[in-house]
Amino acid sequence: QLELRLGNLDAVRQIMGQALGTCGHLQKPKLYLGYAHIERQLGELDRCRKILAKFVQDAPASCQAWINFAQLEIELGENARARAIFDLAVSQPLLDTPETLWKAYIDFELRIEQDPEDKDFDDVKNHDSRVASLYERLLEKSKHVKVWISFAKYQLDSSGIESARQVLERAYSFLRQDGTKEERVLLLEAWAEIEASQPDNSQLAAVQAKMPRKIKKRRPRLDDDSQFEEYYDYVFPDDQVAPLNLKLLEAARKWKAAQQNDDEISSPLKKKKTVEAV
């Protein structure tokens, strides 16, 4: 800062360069961002890019590094560059806070989709929704209930209620198979809220019918099997059909086994009667 106030730019760059070379392995965000801020104020955009590129090179797992790099290109109106940075970022095998990176990427594409003035040639040429594609890519990595709900709300705003219902039905089917009951409740609550916002409310009753009953149960404590603790469980209406089907299958199995036993018992008797008759 002293050299900067004195106007000694060469000295500033020498000091900051030495700092990055010495402390780069420590991955200090303030060091990279501070240096990039200085070059940005001086209008040295290429130098600023190189510094932020160095940041992501030294800290590839840092979502902050990737977001700041992409944000520079966004502020400069370079959507294609920003998109390329985001694509490279989400492909990293290890990220410290991936949810913040994906949110930044989706918000970036959503802003472009909603504001025609921000679209470049590639955006106009590509008619498919990049936001929807991003949500599908995110779901390949994480099927968290919040991702499903966010995707459904986006589809509601961009494509209408039918598209949102398709996402919600996919989400409910997955969460049901996954056995995550609390997440299913959160999804159903969000689904009911979406249906309640529609003018006709035609599907609201069907969604509400899926809501579970909350019951109190007891289970052994993890730290002491001789002691019990109370907890709440959810019983979903569509889960109660499965036990009935299992009971029917079990009854059919027992009936078949009983028939086989009867055949085995009756077979020797038949042979005996045949011998006596001879």
C-alpha positions as CSV (number, residue, x, y, z in Angstrom):
1,Q,0.0,0.0,0.0
2,L,2.9,2.4,0.8
3,E,4.5,1.7,-2.6
4,L,1.1,2.1,-4.3
5,R,0.5,5.5,-2.7
6,L,4.0,6.6,-3.8
7,G,3.2,5.5,-7.3
8,N,5.9,2.8,-7.5
9,L,3.9,0.3,-9.6
10,D,6.9,-1.8,-10.4
11,A,7.7,-2.2,-6.7
12,V,4.1,-3.0,-5.9
13,R,4.1,-5.8,-8.5
14,Q,7.4,-7.1,-7.4
15,I,6.2,-7.3,-3.8
16,M,2.9,-8.9,-4.7
17,G,4.6,-11.3,-7.1
18,Q,7.0,-12.4,-4.4
19,A,4.1,-12.8,-2.0
20,L,2.3,-15.1,-4.4
21,G,5.4,-17.1,-5.0
22,T,6.1,-17.5,-1.3
23,C,2.7,-17.9,0.1
24,G,0.7,-19.3,-2.8
25,H,0.7,-22.8,-1.3
26,L,-1.2,-21.2,1.7
27,Q,-4.1,-20.3,-0.6
28,K,-4.8,-16.9,1.1
29,P,-7.8,-15.4,-0.8
30,K,-7.0,-11.8,0.4
31,L,-3.6,-12.0,-1.2
32,Y,-4.9,-12.9,-4.6
33,L,-8.0,-10.7,-4.5
34,G,-6.1,-7.7,-3.1
35,Y,-3.5,-7.9,-5.9
36,A,-6.3,-8.4,-8.5
37,H,-8.1,-5.4,-7.1
38,I,-5.1,-3.2,-7.5
39,E,-4.6,-4.2,-11.1
40,R,-8.3,-3.7,-11.7
41,Q,-8.1,-0.2,-10.4
42,L,-5.2,0.5,-12.7
43,G,-7.2,-0.8,-15.7
44,E,-4.8,-3.7,-16.2
45,L,-7.4,-6.4,-17.0
46,D,-5.1,-8.9,-18.5
47,R,-2.9,-8.8,-15.4
48,C,-6.1,-9.1,-13.3
49,R,-7.1,-12.2,-15.3
50,K,-3.6,-13.8,-14.8
51,I,-3.8,-13.2,-11.0
52,L,-7.2,-14.8,-10.7
53,A,-6.1,-17.7,-13.0
54,K,-3.2,-18.2,-10.6
55,F,-5.7,-18.2,-7.7
56,V,-7.7,-21.1,-9.2
57,Q,-4.5,-22.9,-10.2
58,D,-3.2,-22.8,-6.7
59,A,-6.5,-23.5,-5.1
60,P,-8.6,-25.6,-7.5
61,A,-11.0,-26.7,-4.7
62,S,-11.8,-23.1,-3.7
63,C,-15.2,-22.1,-5.0
64,Q,-14.5,-18.5,-3.9
65,A,-11.5,-18.5,-6.4
66,W,-13.6,-19.7,-9.3
67,I,-16.6,-17.4,-8.5
68,N,-14.3,-14.4,-8.4
69,F,-12.6,-15.3,-11.6
70,A,-16.0,-15.8,-13.3
71,Q,-17.4,-12.6,-11.8
72,L,-14.6,-10.5,-13.4
73,E,-15.6,-11.8,-16.8
74,I,-19.3,-11.1,-16.0
75,E,-18.6,-7.5,-15.1
76,L,-16.6,-7.1,-18.3
77,G,-19.6,-8.5,-20.3
78,E,-17.7,-11.6,-21.4
79,N,-20.4,-14.2,-20.9
80,A,-18.7,-16.8,-22.9
81,R,-15.5,-16.5,-20.8
82,A,-17.5,-16.6,-17.6
83,R,-19.4,-19.7,-18.8
84,A,-16.2,-21.5,-19.7
85,I,-14.8,-20.7,-16.2
86,F,-18.0,-22.0,-14.5
87,D,-17.9,-25.2,-16.6
88,L,-14.4,-25.8,-15.7
89,A,-15.1,-25.1,-12.0
90,V,-18.0,-27.5,-11.6
91,S,-16.0,-30.3,-13.3
92,Q,-13.4,-30.2,-10.5
93,P,-13.3,-33.5,-8.5
94,L,-13.1,-31.7,-5.2
95,L,-14.8,-28.5,-4.1
96,D,-15.0,-26.9,-0.7
97,T,-18.5,-25.4,-1.0
98,P,-20.0,-26.8,-4.2
99,E,-23.5,-25.5,-3.4
100,T,-22.3,-21.8,-3.6
101,L,-20.6,-22.5,-6.9
102,W,-23.6,-24.1,-8.5
103,K,-25.9,-21.3,-7.2
104,A,-23.6,-18.7,-8.7
105,Y,-23.6,-20.5,-12.0
106,I,-27.3,-20.9,-12.1
107,D,-27.9,-17.3,-11.1
108,F,-25.6,-16.2,-13.9
109,E,-27.5,-18.2,-16.5
110,L,-30.8,-17.1,-15.1
111,R,-29.9,-13.5,-15.3
112,I,-28.9,-13.9,-18.9
113,E,-32.1,-15.8,-19.7
114,Q,-34.3,-13.1,-18.1
115,D,-32.5,-10.0,-19.5
116,P,-32.2,-9.9,-23.3
117,E,-29.7,-7.1,-23.1
118,D,-27.2,-9.4,-21.4
119,K,-27.4,-12.0,-24.2
120,D,-24.5,-12.4,-26.5
121,F,-24.4,-14.2,-29.9
122,D,-24.1,-17.7,-28.4
123,D,-27.0,-17.0,-26.0
124,V,-29.3,-15.9,-28.9
125,K,-28.2,-18.9,-31.0
126,N,-28.9,-21.4,-28.3
127,H,-32.7,-21.6,-27.8
128,D,-32.6,-24.3,-25.2
129,S,-32.7,-23.3,-21.5
130,R,-29.2,-23.4,-20.1
131,V,-30.7,-23.1,-16.6
132,A,-32.8,-26.3,-17.0
133,S,-29.7,-28.1,-18.3
134,L,-27.7,-26.9,-15.3
135,Y,-30.3,-28.2,-12.9
136,E,-30.2,-31.6,-14.7
137,R,-26.4,-31.7,-14.4
138,L,-26.6,-30.7,-10.7
139,L,-29.1,-33.5,-10.1
140,E,-26.6,-36.0,-11.4
141,K,-24.3,-35.0,-8.6
142,S,-26.7,-34.2,-5.8
143,K,-30.4,-35.1,-5.5
144,H,-30.9,-33.0,-2.4
145,V,-34.5,-32.0,-1.8
146,K,-33.7,-28.3,-2.1
147,V,-32.3,-28.8,-5.6
148,W,-35.5,-30.5,-6.6
149,I,-37.7,-27.8,-5.2
150,S,-35.6,-25.0,-6.7
151,F,-35.7,-26.7,-10.1
152,A,-39.5,-27.1,-9.8
153,K,-40.0,-23.4,-9.0
154,Y,-37.8,-22.4,-11.9
155,Q,-39.9,-24.6,-14.2
156,L,-43.0,-23.1,-12.8
157,D,-41.8,-19.6,-13.6
158,S,-40.3,-20.4,-17.0
159,S,-42.5,-23.1,-18.5
160,G,-45.6,-23.4,-16.4
161,I,-47.2,-25.7,-13.8
162,E,-47.1,-28.9,-15.9
163,S,-43.3,-28.7,-16.2
164,A,-43.1,-28.1,-12.5
165,R,-45.3,-31.0,-11.7
166,Q,-43.1,-33.3,-13.8
167,V,-40.0,-32.3,-11.8
168,L,-42.0,-32.7,-8.5
169,E,-43.2,-36.2,-9.5
170,R,-39.7,-37.2,-10.4
171,A,-38.5,-35.9,-7.0
172,Y,-41.2,-37.6,-5.1
173,S,-40.5,-40.9,-6.8
174,F,-36.8,-40.7,-6.1
175,L,-37.2,-39.7,-2.4
176,R,-39.7,-42.4,-1.9
177,Q,-37.4,-45.1,-3.2
178,D,-34.5,-43.5,-1.3
179,G,-36.5,-43.8,2.0
180,T,-35.8,-40.2,3.1
181,K,-39.0,-39.4,4.9
182,E,-38.2,-35.9,6.2
183,E,-37.1,-34.8,2.8
184,R,-40.4,-36.2,1.3
185,V,-42.3,-34.1,3.8
186,L,-40.4,-30.9,2.7
187,L,-41.1,-31.7,-0.9
188,L,-44.8,-32.3,-0.3
189,E,-45.1,-29.0,1.6
190,A,-43.4,-27.1,-1.2
191,W,-45.5,-29.0,-3.8
192,A,-48.7,-28.1,-1.9
193,E,-47.6,-24.5,-1.8
194,I,-47.1,-24.4,-5.5
195,E,-50.5,-26.1,-6.2
196,A,-52.2,-23.6,-3.8
197,S,-50.8,-20.7,-5.9
198,Q,-52.6,-22.0,-9.0
199,P,-56.0,-20.4,-9.8
200,D,-58.0,-23.7,-10.0
201,N,-56.2,-25.6,-7.2
202,S,-57.2,-28.8,-9.2
203,Q,-54.3,-30.9,-7.9
204,L,-54.0,-29.6,-4.4
205,A,-56.2,-32.3,-2.8
206,A,-54.2,-35.0,-4.5
207,V,-50.9,-33.6,-3.1
208,Q,-52.4,-33.2,0.4
209,A,-53.5,-36.8,0.2
210,K,-49.9,-37.8,0.0
211,M,-49.1,-36.1,3.3
212,P,-48.0,-38.5,6.1
213,R,-49.3,-39.0,9.6
214,K,-46.8,-38.1,12.3
215,I,-46.6,-40.9,15.0
216,K,-44.5,-41.3,18.2
217,K,-42.4,-44.4,18.5
218,R,-39.8,-45.9,20.9
219,R,-36.4,-47.3,20.1
220,P,-33.3,-48.4,22.0
221,R,-30.7,-45.7,22.7
222,L,-27.5,-45.9,20.8
223,D,-25.4,-45.4,23.9
224,D,-27.4,-47.8,26.0
225,D,-29.5,-50.7,24.6
226,S,-31.3,-51.2,27.9
227,Q,-32.8,-47.7,27.7
228,F,-35.3,-46.4,25.2
229,E,-35.9,-43.1,23.6
230,E,-39.0,-41.6,21.9
231,Y,-38.9,-40.3,18.4
232,Y,-41.3,-39.3,15.7
233,D,-41.8,-41.2,12.5
234,Y,-43.8,-40.5,9.4
235,V,-46.3,-42.9,7.9
236,F,-47.1,-42.2,4.2
237,P,-50.4,-43.4,2.7
238,D,-48.7,-44.7,-0.4
239,D,-46.2,-46.7,1.7
240,Q,-49.0,-48.6,3.4
241,V,-49.9,-50.4,0.2
242,A,-46.5,-52.2,0.1
243,P,-47.0,-54.2,3.3
244,L,-50.4,-55.5,2.1
245,N,-48.9,-56.7,-1.2
246,L,-46.1,-58.4,0.8
247,K,-48.7,-60.1,3.0
248,L,-50.5,-61.4,-0.1
249,L,-47.2,-62.7,-1.5
250,E,-46.4,-64.4,1.7
251,A,-49.8,-66.0,2.0
252,A,-49.4,-67.3,-1.6
253,R,-46.0,-68.7,-0.8
254,K,-47.3,-70.6,2.3
255,W,-50.2,-72.0,0.3
256,K,-47.9,-73.3,-2.3
257,A,-45.6,-74.9,0.3
258,A,-48.6,-76.5,1.9
259,Q,-49.8,-77.9,-1.4
260,Q,-46.4,-79.4,-2.0
261,N,-46.4,-81.0,1.5
262,D,-49.8,-82.5,0.9
263,D,-48.6,-84.0,-2.4
264,E,-45.5,-85.5,-0.7
265,I,-47.6,-87.1,2.0
266,S,-50.3,-88.4,-0.4
267,S,-47.8,-89.8,-2.8
268,P,-46.5,-92.7,-0.6
269,L,-50.1,-93.6,0.3
270,K,-51.0,-93.9,-3.3
271,K,-48.0,-96.2,-3.9
272,K,-49.0,-98.4,-0.9
273,K,-52.6,-98.8,-2.2
274,T,-51.3,-99.8,-5.6
275,V,-49.0,-102.5,-4.1
276,E,-51.8,-103.9,-2.0
277,A,-54.1,-104.0,-5.0
278,V,-51.5,-106.0,-6.9
